[in-house]
Amino acid sequence: MPDLRDRIVDDAPVLLVSQALPDQFLGHRDRQLADLASEFFARATHVGVQLGPRRIQEPLRLGARGLHEAPLLVRRLLQRLGADRGGFGVSRTLDKMGMRASDTAELSFSDMRVPAENLLGREGVGFYEVMRVFQRERLVAGLHAVAMAERALEDTIAYVRERQAFGGPLSDKQAVRHRLAEMATDIEAGRWLTYAAWQKYAAGEEVVREVSMVKLFTAEMVNRVAYGCVQLHGGYGYMREYPVERFARDARLMTIGGGTSEIMKDIIAKALVR
């Protein structure tokens, strides 16, 4: 692995990673040939290393095992990926609703040759590696959701203290205070649910169910908080000049990225009734 890492840093080679996804193309043992497009690569136009997992079909001379998990592409770019080098480039940058500080793009691979010695990980187990990493990613997503919600609540509290309406600050109104209390309680519940799952994860325990609960609860929580914060800002919450408008757009991704809320519910249910 150190030799491979050095080559990535020094020589900008193509790198192989193992994962199973439903795209198909023909491959040779010494080189992989690809002619395809891939969607939703985060930070695709700025990063130095790009991972592009795909499934391949083994040639007949290898036993005709058909589709199976196999490695494909990662490539370090000396320039931004907008420059098409060696059959690899950015097809288009996607215009997202939120999280716009992180660019997302479609990547294209045309007759891309990948040396077999650049395999990263073990062939055939990529799906399990991705699932293992997913647990950490979903825990991090929980922390993101809690931090986002906490900052939005702080901004909203500052706003309702200053905003004068109906003879005084909005923060004096019972309906507003109750809404703030609900959001603060939601955030605190998400925080400690996430911390508890992190402790189990750090101790090496099996935490798929708990992590899925974290991802489900915090993602839904941050969207409830986003709705409440915009509502308490009134018309100003709908204006770009207020950070809460951006927060509401960014928060929407949390129930989608890293595994949808529906998938999280399914995982939790399977753990409960297996």
Backbone as CSV, one residue per row, in Angstrom:
resi,resn,N_x,N_y,N_z,CA_x,CA_y,CA_z,C_x,C_y,C_z
1,MET,0.803,-1.216,0.000,0.000,0.000,0.000,0.840,1.273,0.000
2,PRO,1.989,1.350,0.760,2.802,2.566,0.702,3.295,2.864,-0.698
3,ASP,3.722,1.797,-1.471,4.194,2.027,-2.828,3.096,2.612,-3.690
4,LEU,1.893,2.068,-3.556,0.769,2.566,-4.328,0.461,4.002,-3.953
5,ARG,0.507,4.303,-2.661,0.239,5.662,-2.206,1.266,6.629,-2.784
6,ASP,2.541,6.223,-2.817,3.574,7.086,-3.350,3.349,7.355,-4.827
7,ARG,2.905,6.317,-5.556,2.669,6.519,-6.975,1.500,7.468,-7.213
8,ILE,0.491,7.400,-6.349,-0.629,8.315,-6.499,-0.167,9.744,-6.312
9,VAL,0.658,9.964,-5.301,1.098,11.318,-4.985,2.090,11.827,-6.015
10,ASP,3.010,10.962,-6.439,4.109,11.426,-7.282,3.826,11.354,-8.769
11,ASP,3.128,10.306,-9.220,3.019,10.075,-10.651,1.616,10.220,-11.206
12,ALA,0.639,10.517,-10.367,-0.744,10.693,-10.801,-1.242,9.526,-11.646
13,PRO,-1.166,8.285,-11.132,-1.607,7.151,-11.931,-3.095,6.912,-11.777
14,VAL,-3.575,5.950,-12.495,-4.928,5.464,-12.285,-4.893,4.407,-11.200
15,LEU,-5.902,4.382,-10.367,-5.952,3.480,-9.231,-7.240,2.681,-9.291
16,LEU,-7.200,1.442,-8.818,-8.380,0.589,-8.829,-8.979,0.462,-7.449
17,VAL,-10.312,0.508,-7.387,-11.003,0.218,-6.139,-12.102,-0.781,-6.396
18,SER,-12.415,-1.558,-5.384,-13.382,-2.630,-5.543,-14.725,-2.245,-4.960
19,GLN,-15.753,-2.317,-5.773,-17.109,-2.093,-5.305,-18.066,-2.674,-6.335
20,ALA,-19.236,-3.080,-5.894,-20.214,-3.648,-6.808,-21.327,-2.654,-7.075
21,LEU,-21.450,-2.228,-8.311,-22.550,-1.390,-8.751,-23.001,-1.908,-10.115
22,PRO,-24.217,-1.544,-10.556,-24.798,-2.255,-11.689,-24.292,-1.895,-13.072
23,ASP,-23.327,-1.015,-13.220,-22.817,-0.726,-14.548,-21.952,-1.878,-15.050
24,GLN,-21.877,-2.018,-16.356,-21.128,-3.129,-16.941,-20.173,-2.616,-18.023
25,PHE,-19.026,-3.238,-18.105,-18.156,-3.067,-19.243,-17.182,-4.227,-19.268
26,LEU,-16.522,-4.411,-20.387,-15.608,-5.538,-20.542,-14.250,-5.192,-19.951
27,GLY,-13.607,-6.206,-19.383,-12.309,-5.966,-18.781,-11.307,-7.045,-19.129
28,HIS,-10.042,-6.711,-19.059,-8.948,-7.672,-19.183,-8.213,-7.709,-17.853
29,ARG,-7.501,-8.807,-17.625,-6.858,-8.963,-16.322,-5.807,-7.893,-16.081
30,ASP,-5.062,-7.532,-17.125,-3.998,-6.569,-16.923,-4.476,-5.133,-17.045
31,ARG,-5.596,-4.926,-17.747,-6.096,-3.579,-17.912,-7.611,-3.595,-17.917
32,GLN,-8.200,-2.530,-17.433,-9.645,-2.381,-17.488,-9.962,-1.334,-18.552
33,LEU,-10.955,-1.627,-19.375,-11.369,-0.700,-20.404,-12.781,-0.240,-20.105
34,ALA,-12.981,1.056,-20.049,-14.298,1.572,-19.686,-14.779,2.579,-20.715
35,ASP,-16.071,2.579,-20.961,-16.695,3.581,-21.809,-18.055,3.857,-21.191
36,LEU,-18.121,4.785,-20.253,-19.344,5.004,-19.488,-19.322,6.388,-18.869
37,ALA,-20.450,6.769,-18.275,-20.564,8.029,-17.549,-21.085,7.733,-16.157
38,SER,-20.636,8.497,-15.189,-21.059,8.293,-13.806,-21.564,9.599,-13.218
39,GLU,-22.655,9.527,-12.454,-23.275,10.710,-11.889,-22.921,10.883,-10.427
40,PHE,-23.138,12.092,-9.925,-23.114,12.410,-8.507,-21.765,12.137,-7.849
41,PHE,-20.689,12.629,-8.453,-19.384,12.587,-7.803,-19.167,13.919,-7.102
42,ALA,-19.131,13.885,-5.777,-18.949,15.106,-5.001,-17.538,15.646,-5.172
43,ARG,-17.414,16.971,-5.236,-16.141,17.681,-5.360,-15.340,17.221,-6.567
44,ALA,-16.040,16.827,-7.631,-15.383,16.200,-8.778,-14.495,17.150,-9.556
45,THR,-14.776,18.440,-9.534,-13.997,19.357,-10.359,-12.813,19.983,-9.637
46,HIS,-12.629,19.654,-8.352,-11.554,20.280,-7.605,-10.615,19.303,-6.913
47,VAL,-11.053,18.104,-6.608,-10.214,17.207,-5.819,-9.055,16.660,-6.623
48,GLY,-8.049,16.146,-5.909,-6.887,15.566,-6.551,-7.028,14.091,-6.831
49,VAL,-7.868,13.386,-6.079,-8.063,11.955,-6.275,-9.549,11.689,-6.414
50,GLN,-9.910,10.885,-7.403,-11.324,10.597,-7.615,-11.540,9.093,-7.639
51,LEU,-12.520,8.617,-6.873,-12.857,7.204,-6.805,-14.052,6.935,-7.693
52,GLY,-13.946,5.915,-8.537,-15.056,5.585,-9.409,-15.345,4.107,-9.418
53,PRO,-16.021,3.575,-8.410,-16.266,2.132,-8.330,-17.278,1.673,-9.364
54,ARG,-16.995,0.554,-9.987,-17.892,-0.022,-10.972,-17.762,-1.538,-10.957
55,ARG,-18.730,-2.211,-11.549,-18.698,-3.669,-11.675,-18.235,-4.018,-13.087
56,ILE,-17.430,-5.087,-13.206,-16.949,-5.483,-14.521,-17.390,-6.898,-14.830
57,GLN,-17.240,-7.257,-16.097,-17.493,-8.629,-16.518,-16.165,-9.248,-16.909
58,GLU,-15.825,-10.357,-16.262,-14.558,-11.008,-16.548,-14.569,-11.609,-17.955
59,PRO,-13.455,-11.551,-18.685,-13.383,-12.208,-19.982,-13.428,-13.728,-19.840
60,LEU,-13.768,-14.402,-20.919,-13.955,-15.851,-20.882,-12.701,-16.571,-20.438
61,ARG,-11.539,-16.056,-20.788,-10.303,-16.756,-20.449,-10.075,-16.823,-18.942
62,LEU,-10.845,-16.050,-18.162,-10.711,-16.109,-16.724,-11.751,-17.005,-16.079
63,GLY,-12.497,-17.759,-16.880,-13.441,-18.695,-16.297,-14.890,-18.315,-16.491
64,ALA,-15.151,-17.208,-17.163,-16.515,-16.800,-17.464,-17.385,-16.753,-16.221
65,ARG,-16.877,-16.154,-15.170,-17.656,-16.059,-13.944,-18.768,-15.022,-14.041
66,GLY,-18.740,-14.249,-15.122,-19.796,-13.270,-15.296,-19.605,-12.065,-14.392
67,LEU,-20.704,-11.344,-14.132,-20.632,-10.142,-13.319,-20.270,-10.486,-11.879
68,HIS,-19.363,-9.752,-11.321,-18.997,-9.922,-9.921,-18.361,-8.627,-9.461
69,GLU,-18.132,-8.521,-8.191,-17.540,-7.296,-7.679,-16.098,-7.203,-8.153
70,ALA,-15.777,-6.064,-8.710,-14.425,-5.898,-9.214,-14.019,-4.447,-9.101
71,PRO,-12.703,-4.218,-9.171,-12.217,-2.875,-8.981,-12.369,-2.006,-10.211
72,LEU,-12.439,-0.727,-9.989,-12.168,0.227,-11.080,-11.525,1.489,-10.577
73,LEU,-11.762,2.535,-10.945,-10.947,3.682,-11.132,-10.773,4.642,-9.992
74,VAL,-9.529,4.988,-9.825,-9.333,6.238,-9.126,-8.190,6.915,-9.834
75,ARG,-8.244,8.188,-9.950,-7.176,8.849,-10.664,-6.826,10.169,-10.015
76,ARG,-5.545,10.377,-9.796,-5.129,11.690,-9.290,-4.935,12.611,-10.472
77,LEU,-5.466,13.826,-10.378,-5.398,14.764,-11.488,-4.380,15.858,-11.199
78,LEU,-3.563,16.135,-12.184,-2.604,17.219,-12.030,-3.277,18.563,-12.273
79,GLN,-4.360,18.521,-13.015,-5.119,19.728,-13.273,-6.550,19.487,-12.848
80,ARG,-7.386,20.454,-12.889,-8.790,20.259,-12.598,-9.366,19.272,-13.599
81,LEU,-10.357,18.538,-13.141,-10.875,17.459,-13.966,-11.570,17.955,-15.216
82,GLY,-11.754,19.255,-15.335,-12.373,19.780,-16.538,-11.530,19.507,-17.776
83,ALA,-10.246,19.317,-17.598,-9.373,18.962,-18.717,-9.427,17.452,-18.918
84,ASP,-9.882,17.020,-20.081,-10.049,15.602,-20.366,-8.690,14.989,-20.692
85,ARG,-8.163,14.195,-19.764,-6.847,13.585,-19.950,-6.986,12.084,-19.924
86,GLY,-6.515,11.423,-20.962,-6.471,9.975,-20.982,-7.827,9.311,-20.910
87,GLY,-8.842,9.895,-21.514,-10.157,9.300,-21.536,-10.983,9.564,-20.296
88,PHE,-10.534,10.463,-19.439,-11.222,10.731,-18.181,-11.493,12.222,-18.068
89,GLY,-12.731,12.604,-17.853,-13.034,14.020,-17.735,-14.377,14.265,-17.075
90,VAL,-14.709,15.518,-16.930,-15.984,15.924,-16.353,-16.965,16.206,-17.479
91,SER,-18.085,15.464,-17.493,-19.094,15.686,-18.527,-19.823,16.993,-18.288
92,ARG,-20.279,17.187,-17.050,-20.945,18.437,-16.711,-21.002,18.581,-15.201
93,THR,-20.993,19.825,-14.759,-21.175,20.128,-13.345,-22.661,20.281,-13.067
94,LEU,-23.147,19.646,-12.010,-24.571,19.627,-11.707,-24.961,20.827,-10.841
95,ASP,-26.129,21.370,-11.138,-26.629,22.546,-10.432,-27.554,22.093,-9.315
96,LYS,-27.051,22.107,-8.089,-27.774,21.537,-6.963,-28.648,22.566,-6.258
97,MET,-29.645,22.034,-5.535,-30.513,22.855,-4.712,-29.761,23.451,-3.531
98,GLY,-28.969,22.640,-2.850,-28.230,23.080,-1.674,-26.843,22.480,-1.644
99,MET,-26.140,22.652,-0.529,-24.759,22.185,-0.390,-23.915,22.646,-1.587
100,ARG,-24.109,23.878,-1.972,-23.471,24.382,-3.188,-21.992,24.697,-2.998
101,ALA,-21.531,24.727,-1.749,-20.101,24.914,-1.513,-19.306,23.698,-1.948
102,SER,-19.990,22.561,-2.085,-19.365,21.323,-2.562,-19.891,21.032,-3.959
103,ASP,-19.011,21.119,-4.954,-19.478,20.877,-6.318,-19.741,19.394,-6.536
104,THR,-20.668,19.090,-7.416,-21.002,17.718,-7.774,-21.075,17.645,-9.288
105,ALA,-20.534,16.577,-9.863,-20.440,16.513,-11.321,-20.622,15.097,-11.828
106,GLU,-20.867,15.000,-13.129,-20.854,13.729,-13.837,-19.466,13.538,-14.440
107,LEU,-18.895,12.366,-14.234,-17.593,12.049,-14.808,-17.768,11.093,-15.977
108,SER,-16.926,11.234,-16.975,-16.982,10.341,-18.133,-15.679,9.582,-18.260
109,PHE,-15.788,8.322,-18.660,-14.632,7.462,-18.884,-14.764,6.875,-20.283
110,SER,-13.805,7.154,-21.142,-13.860,6.671,-22.509,-12.573,5.911,-22.822
111,ASP,-12.703,4.582,-23.052,-11.553,3.733,-23.331,-10.441,3.977,-22.316
112,MET,-10.820,3.981,-21.065,-9.885,4.277,-19.979,-9.097,3.029,-19.609
113,ARG,-7.800,3.104,-19.609,-6.948,1.957,-19.301,-6.410,2.084,-17.878
114,VAL,-6.582,1.023,-17.115,-6.192,1.014,-15.709,-5.273,-0.174,-15.452
115,PRO,-4.032,0.054,-15.048,-3.137,-1.069,-14.759,-3.663,-1.926,-13.620
116,ALA,-3.572,-3.238,-13.787,-4.081,-4.155,-12.764,-3.315,-4.030,-11.452
117,GLU,-2.049,-3.598,-11.519,-1.272,-3.490,-10.278,-1.770,-2.345,-9.394
118,ASN,-2.656,-1.538,-9.911,-3.193,-0.429,-9.118,-4.474,-0.794,-8.387
119,LEU,-4.655,-2.074,-8.143,-5.793,-2.518,-7.357,-5.684,-2.019,-5.925
120,LEU,-6.748,-1.424,-5.429,-6.809,-0.972,-4.044,-7.841,-1.821,-3.318
121,GLY,-7.407,-2.543,-2.295,-8.309,-3.445,-1.600,-8.310,-4.816,-2.262
122,ARG,-9.206,-5.684,-1.825,-9.289,-7.040,-2.340,-10.435,-7.170,-3.331
123,GLU,-10.161,-7.816,-4.438,-11.175,-8.004,-5.462,-12.320,-8.861,-4.919
124,GLY,-13.532,-8.412,-5.199,-14.700,-9.179,-4.833,-15.336,-8.826,-3.503
125,VAL,-14.710,-7.940,-2.734,-15.277,-7.595,-1.429,-15.534,-6.095,-1.309
126,GLY,-15.583,-5.417,-2.438,-15.756,-3.966,-2.405,-17.041,-3.516,-1.751
127,PHE,-18.125,-4.258,-1.987,-19.414,-3.881,-1.412,-19.337,-3.843,0.112
128,TYR,-18.661,-4.837,0.686,-18.570,-4.904,2.143,-17.683,-3.798,2.696
129,GLU,-16.647,-3.424,1.942,-15.803,-2.318,2.365,-16.596,-1.015,2.373
130,VAL,-17.405,-0.823,1.338,-18.222,0.382,1.265,-19.221,0.422,2.420
131,MET,-19.839,-0.705,2.711,-20.809,-0.751,3.805,-20.139,-0.475,5.150
132,ARG,-18.903,-0.960,5.312,-18.177,-0.693,6.552,-17.912,0.793,6.710
133,VAL,-17.491,1.432,5.643,-17.220,2.865,5.685,-18.514,3.651,5.873
134,PHE,-19.612,3.112,5.341,-20.901,3.787,5.461,-21.275,4.032,6.921
135,GLN,-20.927,3.126,7.817,-21.284,3.310,9.217,-20.639,4.577,9.769
136,ARG,-19.389,4.774,9.442,-18.704,5.988,9.903,-19.276,7.222,9.219
137,GLU,-19.553,7.100,7.927,-20.107,8.238,7.198,-21.451,8.666,7.785
138,ARG,-22.271,7.699,8.144,-23.592,8.030,8.686,-23.485,8.614,10.089
139,LEU,-22.508,8.189,10.858,-22.282,8.813,12.155,-21.817,10.258,11.983
140,VAL,-20.938,10.486,11.034,-20.486,11.850,10.752,-21.667,12.698,10.282
141,ALA,-22.542,12.108,9.479,-23.735,12.832,9.029,-24.590,13.247,10.225
142,GLY,-24.649,12.381,11.247,-25.382,12.737,12.454,-24.786,13.957,13.135
143,LEU,-23.461,13.998,13.211,-22.797,15.161,13.803,-23.037,16.413,12.973
144,HIS,-22.988,16.264,11.659,-23.261,17.401,10.778,-24.658,17.944,11.023
145,ALA,-25.629,17.048,11.091,-27.012,17.471,11.270,-27.194,18.207,12.593
146,VAL,-26.600,17.677,13.661,-26.712,18.319,14.970,-26.056,19.699,14.949
147,ALA,-24.871,19.782,14.371,-24.155,21.063,14.332,-24.903,22.092,13.487
148,MET,-25.426,21.665,12.348,-26.200,22.566,11.494,-27.425,23.092,12.228
149,ALA,-28.139,22.184,12.868,-29.360,22.571,13.566,-29.059,23.512,14.728
150,GLU,-27.978,23.236,15.448,-27.613,24.065,16.589,-27.290,25.486,16.154
151,ARG,-26.544,25.610,15.065,-26.193,26.950,14.572,-27.440,27.687,14.083
152,ALA,-28.327,26.995,13.396,-29.547,27.634,12.903,-30.422,28.099,14.062
153,LEU,-30.481,27.294,15.110,-31.269,27.692,16.279,-30.665,28.920,16.955
154,GLU,-29.341,28.953,17.064,-28.684,30.121,17.650,-29.010,31.386,16.855
155,ASP,-28.932,31.291,15.537,-29.249,32.443,14.690,-30.707,32.856,14.854
156,THR,-31.579,31.873,14.970,-33.007,32.166,15.094,-33.327,32.803,16.439
157,ILE,-32.690,32.334,17.511,-32.889,32.951,18.822,-32.447,34.407,18.798
158,ALA,-31.315,34.669,18.169,-30.838,36.049,18.063,-31.828,36.906,17.277
159,TYR,-32.394,36.321,16.238,-33.344,37.073,15.413,-34.618,37.396,16.183
160,VAL,-35.224,36.420,16.863,-36.506,36.671,17.538,-36.328,37.594,18.747
161,ARG,-35.127,37.671,19.286,-34.882,38.631,20.358,-34.898,40.060,19.838
162,GLU,-34.425,40.242,18.620,-34.325,41.574,18.038,-35.589,42.001,17.297
163,ARG,-36.285,41.048,16.720,-37.445,41.372,15.884,-38.614,41.859,16.744
164,GLN,-39.054,43.053,16.472,-40.156,43.647,17.204,-41.465,43.442,16.444
165,ALA,-42.466,42.938,17.150,-43.790,42.747,16.556,-44.832,42.634,17.656
166,PHE,-45.998,43.196,17.401,-47.105,43.117,18.359,-46.720,43.672,19.737
167,GLY,-46.004,44.776,19.713,-45.696,45.479,20.949,-44.500,44.971,21.717
168,GLY,-43.651,44.163,21.116,-42.467,43.674,21.820,-41.690,42.701,20.967
169,PRO,-40.580,42.176,21.497,-39.790,41.200,20.729,-40.548,39.892,20.549
170,LEU,-40.296,39.229,19.437,-40.945,37.939,19.177,-40.611,36.918,20.253
171,SER,-39.467,37.044,20.861,-39.045,36.067,21.876,-39.926,36.097,23.120
172,ASP,-40.756,37.137,23.261,-41.669,37.206,24.402,-42.972,36.449,24.148
173,LYS,-43.194,36.038,22.907,-44.457,35.393,22.567,-44.393,33.907,22.903
174,GLN,-45.438,33.409,23.558,-45.431,32.026,24.023,-45.286,31.030,22.883
175,ALA,-45.976,31.260,21.775,-45.905,30.336,20.641,-44.481,30.226,20.104
176,VAL,-43.783,31.350,20.072,-42.394,31.369,19.610,-41.501,30.633,20.599
177,ARG,-41.692,30.896,21.872,-40.862,30.258,22.895,-41.064,28.741,22.910
178,HIS,-42.296,28.306,22.706,-42.560,26.868,22.658,-41.885,26.227,21.448
179,ARG,-41.907,26.920,20.335,-41.248,26.393,19.130,-39.745,26.271,19.359
180,LEU,-39.163,27.251,20.004,-37.733,27.188,20.308,-37.425,26.022,21.241
181,ALA,-38.276,25.823,22.218,-38.072,24.736,23.169,-38.135,23.379,22.484
182,GLU,-39.077,23.219,21.566,-39.201,21.956,20.832,-37.954,21.684,20.005
183,MET,-37.462,22.712,19.322,-36.287,22.531,18.475,-35.051,22.228,19.317
184,ALA,-34.889,22.924,20.429,-33.739,22.678,21.302,-33.764,21.248,21.847
185,THR,-34.941,20.758,22.191,-35.067,19.392,22.699,-34.738,18.377,21.613
186,ASP,-35.213,18.632,20.403,-34.902,17.768,19.268,-33.394,17.674,19.042
187,ILE,-32.735,18.822,19.087,-31.291,18.863,18.838,-30.540,18.096,19.920
188,GLU,-30.935,18.298,21.167,-30.247,17.618,22.265,-30.438,16.105,22.185
189,ALA,-31.635,15.675,21.819,-31.876,14.236,21.654,-31.002,13.667,20.546
190,GLY,-30.885,14.390,19.432,-30.022,13.932,18.339,-28.570,13.892,18.729
191,ARG,-28.136,14.865,19.522,-26.738,14.917,19.959,-26.367,13.675,20.769
192,TRP,-27.185,13.340,21.760,-26.822,12.249,22.652,-27.068,10.882,22.024
193,LEU,-28.010,10.799,21.110,-28.169,9.561,20.348,-26.918,9.317,19.504
194,THR,-26.401,10.384,18.907,-25.188,10.269,18.087,-23.974,9.937,18.941
195,TYR,-23.820,10.604,20.072,-22.688,10.330,20.954,-22.695,8.872,21.434
196,ALA,-23.871,8.370,21.785,-23.964,6.995,22.281,-23.550,5.998,21.203
197,ALA,-23.971,6.237,19.957,-23.593,5.354,18.857,-22.099,5.441,18.577
198,TRP,-21.531,6.650,18.662,-20.096,6.817,18.448,-19.298,6.036,19.497
199,GLN,-19.743,6.045,20.729,-19.027,5.319,21.777,-19.003,3.825,21.484
200,LYS,-20.129,3.281,21.054,-20.185,1.859,20.705,-19.313,1.570,19.483
201,TYR,-19.366,2.454,18.502,-18.558,2.272,17.290,-17.067,2.286,17.638
202,ALA,-16.647,3.231,18.474,-15.239,3.335,18.868,-14.781,2.119,19.664
203,ALA,-15.720,1.476,20.365,-15.387,0.286,21.155,-15.387,-0.981,20.304
204,GLY,-15.679,-0.838,19.020,-15.657,-1.979,18.124,-16.913,-2.827,18.151
205,GLU,-17.997,-2.315,18.695,-19.245,-3.076,18.760,-19.984,-3.033,17.423
206,GLU,-20.898,-3.975,17.236,-21.762,-3.989,16.060,-22.835,-2.924,16.248
207,VAL,-22.854,-1.927,15.363,-23.725,-0.767,15.593,-24.554,-0.398,14.369
208,VAL,-24.803,-1.339,13.486,-25.554,-1.013,12.277,-26.928,-0.450,12.625
209,ARG,-27.610,-1.084,13.572,-28.935,-0.601,13.955,-28.849,0.796,14.562
210,GLU,-27.926,0.992,15.515,-27.808,2.272,16.192,-27.399,3.381,15.227
211,VAL,-26.469,3.067,14.319,-26.036,4.064,13.347,-27.192,4.453,12.426
212,SER,-27.973,3.485,12.026,-29.128,3.776,11.175,-30.139,4.640,11.912
213,MET,-30.293,4.402,13.215,-31.177,5.249,14.021,-30.651,6.679,14.076
214,VAL,-29.345,6.817,14.230,-28.736,8.148,14.249,-29.001,8.869,12.932
215,LYS,-28.728,8.179,11.837,-28.906,8.805,10.528,-30.364,9.192,10.299
216,LEU,-31.273,8.306,10.649,-32.699,8.575,10.475,-33.147,9.753,11.337
217,PHE,-32.862,9.686,12.632,-33.385,10.698,13.544,-32.787,12.073,13.277
218,THR,-31.467,12.146,13.144,-30.835,13.459,12.991,-31.166,14.097,11.643
219,ALA,-31.296,13.284,10.601,-31.642,13.835,9.288,-33.052,14.417,9.295
220,GLU,-33.978,13.692,9.898,-35.342,14.214,9.993,-35.391,15.400,10.954
221,MET,-34.622,15.336,12.022,-34.590,16.416,13.014,-34.108,17.717,12.411
222,VAL,-33.015,17.667,11.646,-32.457,18.903,11.107,-33.423,19.533,10.107
223,ASN,-34.228,18.729,9.434,-35.234,19.293,8.533,-36.402,19.903,9.297
224,ARG,-36.767,19.304,10.432,-37.793,19.937,11.272,-37.296,21.273,11.810
225,VAL,-36.042,21.295,12.227,-35.465,22.536,12.730,-35.372,23.573,11.616
226,ALA,-34.990,23.152,10.442,-34.908,24.076,9.311,-36.258,24.718,9.034
227,TYR,-37.306,23.888,9.037,-38.655,24.405,8.806,-39.028,25.407,9.898
228,GLY,-38.783,25.044,11.158,-39.142,25.919,12.265,-38.375,27.228,12.264
229,CYS,-37.100,27.164,11.936,-36.286,28.387,11.921,-36.721,29.337,10.817
230,VAL,-36.976,28.801,9.649,-37.476,29.647,8.560,-38.808,30.267,8.963
231,GLN,-39.675,29.469,9.564,-40.991,29.958,9.959,-40.888,31.105,10.956
232,LEU,-39.988,30.994,11.909,-39.840,32.045,12.915,-39.189,33.303,12.344
233,HIS,-38.504,33.168,11.236,-37.967,34.348,10.555,-39.031,35.050,9.726
234,GLY,-40.153,34.392,9.516,-41.188,34.985,8.688,-40.719,35.145,7.248
235,GLY,-41.141,36.214,6.620,-40.761,36.451,5.223,-39.273,36.561,5.022
236,TYR,-38.555,37.040,6.024,-37.102,37.166,5.895,-36.422,35.797,5.796
237,GLY,-37.051,34.775,6.359,-36.470,33.440,6.258,-36.462,32.900,4.845
238,TYR,-37.223,33.536,3.970,-37.309,33.109,2.572,-36.362,33.904,1.686
239,MET,-35.617,34.812,2.279,-34.739,35.695,1.528,-33.289,35.230,1.620
240,ARG,-32.587,35.343,0.508,-31.201,34.893,0.436,-30.279,35.658,1.380
241,GLU,-30.655,36.851,1.782,-29.761,37.646,2.634,-29.634,37.064,4.037
242,TYR,-30.539,36.163,4.423,-30.483,35.554,5.746,-29.924,34.136,5.646
243,PRO,-28.961,33.793,6.487,-28.343,32.459,6.420,-29.332,31.315,6.571
244,VAL,-30.446,31.535,7.241,-31.390,30.453,7.479,-31.987,29.931,6.164
245,GLU,-32.027,30.782,5.149,-32.545,30.329,3.846,-31.604,29.286,3.252
246,ARG,-30.312,29.533,3.341,-29.335,28.556,2.844,-29.373,27.286,3.698
247,PHE,-29.494,27.463,4.995,-29.562,26.311,5.895,-30.702,25.380,5.507
248,ALA,-31.857,25.943,5.184,-33.007,25.114,4.818,-32.737,24.309,3.559
249,ARG,-32.028,24.904,2.605,-31.699,24.171,1.375,-30.638,23.105,1.636
250,ASP,-29.647,23.440,2.440,-28.589,22.477,2.739,-29.119,21.287,3.540
251,ALA,-30.009,21.562,4.484,-30.517,20.506,5.355,-31.301,19.453,4.581
252,ARG,-31.871,19.849,3.466,-32.718,18.914,2.727,-31.952,17.683,2.251
253,LEU,-30.655,17.818,2.050,-29.861,16.685,1.586,-29.747,15.584,2.631
254,MET,-29.878,15.934,3.894,-29.548,14.991,4.953,-30.440,13.751,4.967
255,THR,-31.673,13.856,4.500,-32.541,12.676,4.443,-32.342,11.873,3.164
256,ILE,-31.417,12.329,2.317,-31.165,11.667,1.026,-29.754,11.098,0.962
257,GLY,-28.751,11.955,1.147,-27.365,11.529,1.018,-26.939,10.566,2.113
258,GLY,-26.084,9.609,1.745,-25.577,8.641,2.711,-26.571,7.567,3.097
259,GLY,-27.674,7.480,2.377,-28.726,6.524,2.693,-29.996,7.266,3.077
260,THR,-31.063,7.058,2.337,-32.296,7.790,2.587,-32.938,7.372,3.903
261,SER,-33.841,8.190,4.384,-34.560,7.856,5.611,-35.332,6.552,5.456
262,GLU,-35.855,6.320,4.260,-36.605,5.090,4.028,-35.711,3.856,4.147
263,ILE,-34.492,3.947,3.627,-33.542,2.843,3.752,-33.157,2.640,5.211
264,MET,-32.968,3.730,5.950,-32.622,3.609,7.367,-33.731,2.894,8.132
265,LYS,-34.965,3.213,7.847,-36.085,2.539,8.513,-36.088,1.048,8.208
266,ASP,-35.777,0.709,6.969,-35.754,-0.696,6.586,-34.653,-1.454,7.324
267,ILE,-33.474,-0.845,7.425,-32.363,-1.478,8.139,-32.721,-1.678,9.616
268,ILE,-33.299,-0.665,10.221,-33.678,-0.762,11.635,-34.726,-1.859,11.828
269,ALA,-35.714,-1.898,10.944,-36.768,-2.895,11.058,-36.217,-4.314,10.916
270,LYS,-35.294,-4.505,9.995,-34.693,-5.828,9.820,-33.940,-6.260,11.079
271,ALA,-33.271,-5.319,11.718,-32.544,-5.631,12.953,-33.509,-5.985,14.082
272,LEU,-34.688,-5.416,14.065,-35.659,-5.651,15.136,-36.383,-6.990,15.013
273,VAL,-36.647,-7.417,13.776,-37.513,-8.599,13.578,-36.777,-9.775,12.990
274,ARG,-35.471,-9.708,12.878,-34.735,-10.818,12.275,-34.803,-12.067,13.143
